[in-house]
Amino acid sequence: MWAVRLLYLQCAGLAALTVWLTIVTVTRTLDVVAMAIALIVLAAIGAVSVFFVARALGRRSLHARGPAIVVQLFVIAAGGFLVQVHPLCLGLVMLAWGVLTGVLVVVPPTTRALGVD
């Protein structure tokens, strides 16, 4: 259940990012409005996708395990990027969060709960 909770928190983070990007886009004059809108749409799609993965994993669907791992690989990659550029502390948090959630998705109790064993 902790893996599902962490996935829901990731969904909430992506939703907050979507709202923040929308506010920034609306309140500033941007030369590249199309790129800003595309970024907002991608963040929203990510939030919805992670929500459905978390919900499916919470319902103990075995097919949600692969997408949950892929989501964590993206979180780890984003954290690694932030470690290289800035802010370092946020990058380290994202790295740890991605690794922790990924491990929780594949540990034996989760495997048993999904009915693999």
N, C-alpha and C positions, 0 to 999 in steps of 0.2 A: 504493500500500500504506500510505502514511502516513495517509491519510484513514481507512482501515479501522482502523489502530492507534489513532488518536485516538477513533474511535467506540467501540472496545472499552474504552478508558480512561474514556469517558463512562459506559458501561454499568457498569463497576466502581465509579465514583463514585456512581451511582444505587443500586447494590446496597449500598454502604457507608452511604448515607443511609437506606436501608430498615432496615438493621440498627440504626443509631443511633436512628432514630425508634422502633423496637420496644423497644429498651432503655430509652429515656426514658419510653415509655408504661407499661412494666411496673414501673419502679422509682418512679414518682411517682403520687400520687393526682390524678387528673384529673376535673374536673367534666364535661368533654365527651369521654367515651370514644369515642362514635360518630364524632366528627370526627377524633380521633387515629387510629382504625382506618382510616377512609376515606383519610387522608393516607398511611398506611403502604401500603395497597393500591394507591393511585395511584403511589407511588414504585416499588413492585415491578412494576407493569404497565409503567411507563416503562423500568425496567431491562431487562425481558424484550423490550420492543419495540425498544429501541436495540440489543440483542444480535442480534435477528433482522435488523435493517437492516444492521448491520455484517457479519454472516455472508453475507447476500445480496450486499452490495457486494464482499466478499472473493471471492465466487464469480463475480464479474463479471456480475451480473444488472443489466441496464439499468433495470429497474423499481425498483431500490433507490435510485436516484439522487434521485428526488423526495422520498421519505420522509427521506433523509439530509439534504437541504436543509431540510426542515420541522423536523427535530430541531435543526439549527443555529440556525434562527430562534427557537426556544424558548430555546435556550441564550443567545443574544444578548439576548432580552427579559428573561430572568432576571438576566443580568449588568447590564443597564441599570437594572433595579429595585434591585439591590444597590448600584450606584453612587449612586443617589439616597438610599437609606436608610442602609445600613451593612452589612457592612464594605466600604469602598471598594476595598481591594486585591483582595479576592475577586471583586468585580464586574468590575474591570478584567481580571483573569485570565480570567473567563468570557467577557467580550466578545472578547478576543483569541483565545481558544480556539475560540469559535463562528465567528468570521470566518475564522480560519486553516483550520479543518476544512471550512467551506463553500467556500472558494476551492479547496482541494485536491480537492473532489468535482467541481468544474466545469472545472478546468484541462485543456488539450488532451491531455496524456498520459493522464489518467483517461478522457477521452472516447474516445481511441483504444483503451484497454484494454477499455472496455465495448462496443466495436464500433460506435460511432456514426459514426465517420469512415470 
